[in-house]
Amino acid sequence: MLKTLFALGLGLGLAAGASAQAPTEWQEGKHYTLIEPAQVTTTGDKVEVLEVFSYACPHCNEVAPLVADMKKRLPANAEFVMIPAQFGFEAWKTYARAFYTAQALGILDKSHDAMFRAIYVDKKLDIRSPTFASLAEFYSQYGVSAEDFIATSRSFAIETRLKRNDALIKAYGVESTPNFVINGKYLVTGQTAGGYANIEPLIKYLIAKESQGS
């Protein structure tokens, strides 16, 4: 089922982002949702700040610069991670497989921003029906042959990541992108935050909340 908030709610979040003002007090159930049960994190003793996104999501492309800036300003006790959503869509599955393959090959950091640019600015990759061969060719500019990229994409490790994180996204209650999950406990969206300009202060509030053990 197409996620109804994807086009409507997130568009409103982006529109509100430019003028949004953070409230004086963040409220559970209004500005963020408690995830029950809380999910296991991957960042050890650091607070996990996780973005659920997709290269096939235009809104994720629009907020990517905001997310990149926020990542640089996170406190030392927090760590940022990303997982790609699939939602049962073939294009999203293909881009998710490419994300994990690039991550496994150690070229994700170099290619992440360029992937958005190739799709939305340069129009070199198809947002609706990408072929994996075209994605492998794109990643070949980062020192990995297209053949090795395709071979790695078919590995058991990649299949495991795809299945595990698809289940994890469902456990979070995520139904649209981009969404943010803090320490496996709190779900934040552009809508609940009152606009994407409020995402960073809200996330920092939740990091502090977790750091205090409250």
VOLO-864907 format. One record per residue: x, y, z of N, C-alpha, C in turn. Coordinates in steps of 0.2 Angstrom, whole numbers, plus 5000, padded with zeros to 4 digits. Each point is the difference from the previous one (the first is absolute). Example, Ala and Ser with C-alpha at 12.3 -4.5 7.8 and 13.67 -1.06 7.14 Angstrom:
- n.c1/n.c2/n.c3/ca.c1/ca.c2/ca.c3/c.c1/c.c2/c.c3
- 5066/4972/5039/4996/5006/5000/5004/5006/5000 $
- 4998/5005/4996/5004/5006/5001/4996/5005/5003 $
This chain:
- n.c1/n.c2/n.c3/ca.c1/ca.c2/ca.c3/c.c1/c.c2/c.c3
- 5004/4994/5000/4996/5006/5000/5004/5006/5000 $
- 4999/5005/4995/5004/5006/5000/4999/5004/5007 $
- 5005/5003/5002/5000/5003/5007/4997/5007/4999 $
- 4994/5001/5003/4996/5006/4998/5004/5006/5003 $
- 5004/5000/5005/5003/5006/5003/5006/5001/4995 $
- 5002/4996/4996/5006/5001/4996/5000/5007/4996 $
- 4994/5000/4996/4999/5006/4996/4997/5006/5004 $
- 4996/4999/5004/4996/5005/5003/5003/5003/5006 $
- 5001/4996/5005/5003/5002/5007/5007/5003/4999 $
- 5004/4996/4997/5007/5002/4999/5000/5007/4996 $
- 4996/5001/4995/5000/5006/4996/4998/5006/5005 $
- 4995/4999/5004/4999/5005/5005/5005/5001/5005 $
- 5004/4995/5002/5006/5001/5004/5005/5004/4997 $
- 5001/4999/4994/5005/5004/4996/4998/5007/5000 $
- 4994/5001/4998/4997/5007/4999/5000/5004/5007 $
- 4999/4996/5005/5000/5004/5007/5007/5001/5002 $
- 5005/4996/4997/5007/5000/5003/5003/5007/5000 $
- 4999/5004/4995/5003/5007/5000/4999/5004/5006 $
- 4993/5000/5002/4998/5005/5005/4999/4997/5007 $
- 5001/4993/5000/4998/4997/5006/5004/5002/5006 $
- 4997/5001/5006/5003/5001/5006/4999/4995/5005 $
- 5006/4998/5004/4999/4995/5004/4996/5002/5006 $
- 4996/4995/5003/4996/5002/5006/5004/5000/5006 $
- 4998/5003/5005/5004/5001/5006/5000/4993/5004 $
- 4996/4996/4999/5000/4993/5003/4998/4995/4995 $
- 5004/4995/4999/4998/4994/4995/4996/4995/5004 $
- 4995/4998/4996/4995/4995/5004/4999/4994/4996 $
- 5001/4994/5004/4999/4994/4998/4993/4999/4997 $
- 4999/4997/4995/4993/4999/4997/4998/5005/4995 $
- 5004/5006/5001/4998/5005/4995/5006/5002/4995 $
- 5006/5001/5003/5006/5001/4996/5004/4994/4999 $
- 4999/4995/5003/5004/4994/4999/4996/4994/5003 $
- 5001/4994/4997/4996/4994/5002/5005/4995/5004 $
- 4997/4997/5005/5004/4995/5004/4999/4994/4996 $
- 5006/4996/4999/5000/4994/4996/4999/4994/5006 $
- 4995/4996/5000/5000/4995/5004/4999/4993/4997 $
- 5004/4995/5001/5006/5001/5005/5005/5004/4996 $
- 5005/5002/5004/5006/5003/4997/5004/4995/4997 $
- 5004/5003/4994/5003/4995/4996/5008/5000/5002 $
- 5003/4995/4999/5008/5000/5001/5003/5004/4995 $
- 5005/5004/5003/5004/5005/4996/5007/4996/4998 $
- 5004/5004/4996/5006/4997/4997/5006/5004/5002 $
- 4999/5005/5004/5005/5005/5001/5003/5000/5007 $
- 5000/4994/5004/5003/4999/5006/4997/5005/5005 $
- 5005/5003/5004/4998/5005/5005/4998/5007/4998 $
- 5000/5001/4993/4998/5006/4997/4993/5000/4999 $
- 4997/5006/5000/4993/5000/4998/4999/5000/4992 $
- 4996/4995/4998/4999/4999/4993/4995/5005/4997 $
- 5002/5004/4995/4996/5004/4996/4999/4997/4993 $
- 4994/4997/4999/5000/4996/4994/4995/5004/4995 $
- 5002/5001/4994/4995/5002/4994/4998/4994/4996 $
- 4993/5000/4999/4997/4995/4995/4999/5004/4994 $
- 5003/4998/4995/5000/5004/4994/5000/4995/4994 $
- 4999/5004/4994/5001/4996/4993/5003/5005/4995 $
- 5004/4997/4996/5003/5004/4994/4994/5002/4995 $
- 4995/4995/5001/4994/5001/4995/4995/5005/5003 $
- 5001/5003/5006/4996/5005/5003/5002/5007/4999 $
- 4996/5004/4996/5001/5007/4999/5001/5004/5006 $
- 4996/4999/5005/5001/5003/5006/5006/4999/5004 $
- 5003/4994/4999/5006/4999/5003/5006/5003/4997 $
- 4999/5001/4993/5005/5004/4997/5000/5007/5002 $
- 4994/5003/5001/4999/5007/5002/5003/5002/5007 $
- 4999/4995/5004/5003/5001/5007/5007/4998/5001 $
- 5003/4997/4995/5006/4997/5001/5005/5005/5002 $
- 5000/5006/4998/5005/5005/5002/4999/5002/5008 $
- 4994/5000/5002/4998/5001/5007/5003/4995/5004 $
- 4999/4994/4998/5002/4994/5003/5008/5000/5001 $
- 5003/5001/4994/5007/5001/5000/5003/5005/5005 $
- 4997/5005/5001/5002/5006/5005/4999/4997/5007 $
- 4994/4997/5001/4998/4998/5007/5005/4995/5002 $
- 5002/4995/4995/5005/4995/5002/5006/5003/5003 $
- 5002/5005/4997/5007/5003/5002/4999/5004/5007 $
- 4994/5001/5002/4999/5004/5006/4997/4996/5006 $
- 5000/4993/4999/4998/4996/5005/5005/5000/5006 $
- 4997/4999/5006/5005/5000/5006/5004/4993/4999 $
- 5006/5001/5004/5005/4994/4999/4997/4993/5003 $
- 4995/5000/5004/4997/4994/5002/4995/4997/4996 $
- 4999/5003/4994/4995/4998/4995/5003/4997/4994 $
- 4997/4996/4996/5003/4997/4994/4994/4999/4995 $
- 5002/5003/4994/4995/5000/4995/5000/4994/4995 $
- 4995/4997/4999/5000/4994/4995/4994/5001/4995 $
- 5000/4996/4995/4994/5000/4995/4998/4993/4998 $
- 4994/4999/4999/4998/4994/4997/4995/5002/4994 $
- 5000/4996/4995/4996/5002/4994/4993/4996/5001 $
- 4994/5003/4998/4994/4997/5001/4999/4997/4993 $
- 4995/4995/5000/4998/4996/4994/4993/5001/4999 $
- 4996/4999/5005/4992/5001/4999/4997/4995/4995 $
- 5004/4995/4998/4997/4996/4995/5000/5002/4992 $
- 5003/5006/4999/5001/5003/4994/5007/4998/4996 $
- 4999/4997/4994/5006/4998/4997/5006/5005/4999 $
- 4998/5006/4998/5006/5005/5000/5003/5001/5007 $
- 4996/5000/5005/5003/5001/5007/5004/4994/5002 $
- 4998/4994/4998/5004/4994/5002/5007/5001/4996 $
- 4999/5002/4994/5007/5000/4996/5004/5005/5003 $
- 4998/5006/5001/5004/5005/5003/5003/4998/5007 $
- 4996/4996/5004/5002/4998/5007/5005/4995/4999 $
- 5000/4995/4995/5005/4996/4999/5007/5003/4998 $
- 4999/5005/4996/5006/5004/4998/5003/5004/5006 $
- 4996/5002/5004/5003/5004/5006/5004/4995/5005 $
- 4997/4994/5001/5004/4995/5004/5006/4997/4997 $
- 4999/5000/4993/5006/4997/4996/5006/5005/5001 $
- 4998/5007/4999/5005/5005/5000/5003/5000/5007 $
- 4996/4999/5005/5002/5000/5007/5005/4995/5001 $
- 4998/4994/4998/5005/4994/5001/5006/5001/4996 $
- 5000/5003/4995/5007/5001/4996/5004/5006/5002 $
- 4997/5004/5005/5004/5006/5003/5000/5006/4996 $
- 4995/5001/4995/4999/5006/4996/4994/5004/5001 $
- 4996/4998/5006/4994/5004/5001/5001/5007/5001 $
- 5005/5002/5005/5001/5007/5001/5002/5004/4994 $
- 5004/4997/4996/5002/5004/4994/4994/5001/4995 $
- 4995/4995/5000/4995/5000/4994/4994/5002/5002 $
- 4998/5001/5007/4993/5002/5002/4997/5006/4997 $
- 5004/5006/5001/4997/5006/4997/5000/5000/4993 $
- 5005/4996/4996/5000/5000/4993/4994/4996/4997 $
- 4998/4995/5004/4994/4996/4998/4994/5004/5000 $
- 4998/5004/5005/4995/5005/4999/5000/5005/4994 $
- 5006/5002/4999/5002/5005/4995/4999/4996/4993 $
- 5002/4994/4999/4999/4996/4994/4993/4999/4998 $
- 4996/4999/5005/4992/4999/4999/4997/5007/4999 $
- 5001/5005/5004/4995/5005/5000/5003/5006/4997 $
- 5006/5001/4999/5003/5006/4996/5002/4998/4993 $
- 5005/4995/5000/5003/4998/4993/4995/4995/4996 $
- 4995/4997/5004/4995/4996/4997/5003/4994/4996 $
- 5006/4998/5003/5003/4994/4997/4998/4993/5002 $
- 4996/5000/5006/4997/4994/5002/4992/5001/5001 $
- 4997/4994/4998/4993/5000/5000/4997/4999/5007 $
- 4996/5005/5002/4997/5000/5007/4994/4994/5001 $
- 4997/4999/4994/4994/4995/5000/5002/4993/4999 $
- 5005/4999/4995/5001/4993/4999/5008/4999/4998 $
- 5004/5001/5005/5007/5000/4999/5002/4993/4999 $
- 5005/4999/4995/5003/4993/4999/5006/5000/5005 $
- 5001/4994/5002/5006/4999/5005/5006/5001/4996 $
- 5000/4998/4994/5006/5001/4995/5002/5007/5000 $
- 4995/5005/4999/5001/5007/5000/5003/5003/5007 $
- 4998/4997/5005/5002/5002/5007/5007/4997/5001 $
- 5002/4994/4998/5007/4998/5000/5004/5004/4996 $
- 4998/5002/4994/5004/5004/4996/5002/5007/5003 $
- 4995/5003/5004/5001/5006/5003/5005/4999/5006 $
- 5000/4995/5004/5004/4999/5005/5007/4998/4998 $
- 5001/4998/4993/5007/4998/4998/5004/5006/5000 $
- 4998/5006/5000/5004/5006/5000/5004/5001/5007 $
- 4998/4995/5005/5003/5001/5007/5005/4994/5001 $
- 5003/4997/4995/5005/4995/5000/4998/4993/5001 $
- 4993/4999/4999/4998/4993/5000/4997/4998/4993 $
- 5002/4995/4997/4997/4998/4994/4993/4998/5000 $
- 4996/5002/4995/4993/4998/4999/4999/4993/5002 $
- 5004/4996/4997/5000/4992/5001/5000/4999/5008 $
- 5005/5002/5003/5001/4999/5007/4994/5003/5004 $
- 4998/5006/4998/4994/5003/5004/4994/4995/4999 $
- 4998/4998/4994/4995/4995/4999/5001/4994/5004 $
- 5006/4997/5000/5001/4994/5004/4999/5001/5007 $
- 5002/5005/5003/5000/5001/5007/4992/5001/5002 $
- 4997/5004/4995/4992/5001/5002/4996/4994/5001 $
- 5003/4994/4997/4996/4994/5000/5002/4995/5006 $
- 5005/5003/5004/5002/4996/5006/4995/4999/5005 $
- 5001/4995/5004/4996/4998/5006/5000/5006/5005 $
- 5005/5003/5001/5000/5006/5005/4996/5006/4998 $
- 5000/5001/4993/4995/5005/4998/4993/4998/5001 $
- 4998/4994/4998/4994/4998/5000/4997/5000/5008 $
- 5005/4998/5004/4998/5000/5007/4999/5007/5003 $
- 5004/5005/4998/4999/5007/5001/4993/5003/4998 $
- 4998/4998/4994/4994/5002/4997/4994/4998/5004 $
- 5000/4993/5001/4995/4997/5004/4999/5003/5007 $
- 5006/5000/5003/5000/5002/5007/4998/5008/5001 $
- 5002/5004/4996/4998/5007/5001/4993/5002/4997 $
- 4998/4996/4996/4993/5000/4998/4995/4999/5006 $
- 5002/4995/5003/4996/4998/5006/5001/5005/5006 $
- 5006/5003/5000/5001/5005/5005/4996/5006/4999 $
- 5000/5002/4994/4996/5006/4998/4992/4999/5002 $
- 4998/4994/4999/4993/4999/5001/4999/5000/5008 $
- 5005/4998/5004/5000/5000/5007/5000/5007/5003 $
- 5003/5004/4996/5001/5007/5002/4993/5004/4999 $
- 4996/4997/4995/4993/5003/4999/5001/5005/4994 $
- 5006/5000/4997/5001/5005/4994/4996/4998/4994 $
- 4996/5005/4998/4996/4999/4994/5001/5005/4994 $
- 5005/5004/5001/5002/5005/4995/5007/5002/5001 $
- 5003/5004/4995/5007/5002/5001/5000/5008/4998 $
- 5005/5003/5003/5005/4998/5005/4997/5000/5007 $
- 5002/4995/5004/4998/5000/5007/5006/4999/5004 $
- 5000/5002/5006/5006/4999/5005/4998/4997/5006 $
- 5005/4995/5002/4999/4996/5006/5006/5001/5005 $
- 4998/5002/5006/5005/5002/5005/5001/4994/5005 $
- 5006/4997/5000/5001/4995/5005/4995/4994/5000 $
- 4997/4999/4994/4996/4994/5000/4993/5001/5003 $
- 4999/5007/5003/4994/5001/5005/4996/5005/4997 $
- 5002/5005/4996/4996/5006/4998/5000/5001/4993 $
- 4994/5000/4997/4999/5002/4993/4998/5007/4999 $
- 5003/5003/4995/5000/5007/4999/4998/5001/4992 $
- 4996/5004/4998/4998/5001/4993/5000/5008/4999 $
- 5001/5002/4994/4999/5007/4999/4993/5003/5002 $
- 4995/4996/5000/4993/5002/5002/5000/5001/5008 $
- 5002/4995/5003/5000/5000/5007/5004/5006/5003 $
- 5006/5001/4997/5005/5005/5003/4997/5007/4998 $
- 4995/5001/4996/4998/5006/4998/5004/5003/4994 $
- 5003/4996/4996/5004/5003/4995/5007/4997/5000 $
- 5003/5000/4995/5007/4997/5000/5005/5004/5003 $
- 4999/5007/5001/5004/5004/5003/5001/4998/5008 $
- 4995/4997/5002/4999/4998/5007/5003/4993/5001 $
- 5002/4996/4995/5003/4993/5001/5006/5000/5004 $
- 5005/5005/4999/5006/5000/5004/4999/5001/5007 $
- 4997/5006/5002/4999/5001/5007/4996/4995/5004 $
- 4995/4997/4996/4996/4994/5003/5005/4994/5001 $
- 5004/4998/4995/5004/4995/5001/5005/5001/5006 $
- 5003/5006/5000/5005/5001/5005/4996/5000/5007 $
- 4994/5002/5001/4996/4999/5006/5000/4993/5002 $
- 4998/4996/4995/4999/4993/5002/5007/4996/5001 $
- 5005/5003/4997/5007/4997/5002/5002/5002/5007 $
- 4998/5006/5002/5001/5002/5007/4996/4996/5005 $
- 4994/4999/4998/4995/4996/5004/5003/4993/5001 $
- 5003/4997/4995/5003/4993/5000/5006/5000/5005 $
- 5004/5006/4999/5006/5000/5003/4999/5001/5008 $
- 4995/5003/5002/4998/5001/5007/4996/4994/5003 $
- 4999/4995/4995/4996/4994/5002/4993/5001/5002 $
- 4997/5005/4998/4993/5002/5001/4995/4997/4995 $
